[in-house]
């Protein structure tokens, strides 16, 4: 699970809202335009969808194992 977060935030670990990959993921899930995502939007999204994100991270961890 942590491996996915580490890889997905590569190059943007101190500012994950600037990551093109994570912006794209938020855009496809939430509908907010990727170029318009701010730090506040990113953290609001992660807080509001934390249960879904944890479920996704558990799934990604299982897929990486097998």
N, C-alpha and C positions, 0 to 999 in steps of 0.2 A: 504494500500500500504506500509506504513512504518512498519506495523506489520510484513509483509513478510520479509523485509530486516532485521529487528531486529532478527527474528527467524532463518533466513538462515545464518546469520553471527555469531550465538551463539558460544562463545568460541574463536572467531577470529575477534572480532569487531575492534580491532586496526590494524589487519593485515589480511584483508579478502582474500587476495591471497593465504594464507596458509590453508584456510578451505577446507577440502576434498570434501565437498558437492559443494561448489562454483567452485572448480577446475574441478570437474566432469561435472558440468553444462557448463562451458566454453569449456571443451574438447568435449562434445557431440555437441555443437553448432558450434564451430570454427574449430575443428579438431586438435588443438594443444594438444600434450600429457600432461595429467594432472600433471605428476611429473616434467615436464619441464617448467611449468608456473612460471614466475618471477613476482615481483611486477610491473615492467614496462610493461610486457605482459598483466597483469590483467587490469591495468589502461588504456592501449592503447585499449584493447578490450571494456571496458566500454565506453570509449569516442567514438570509431568508431561505436558502436552499441547502442548508447544511446536512439535513437528513438525506436528501437525494445525492449530494456530493459524497457523503460517507458510503452510501450504498454503491455508488459508482466506483469509488476507490477500492472497496472490498472486492468487487467484481474484477477490476483491473489487476489486483493482486493475485486473485485466483487464476486469471488467464496467464499471467506471467510465470506462475509456478508450473503450470501444466501445459 
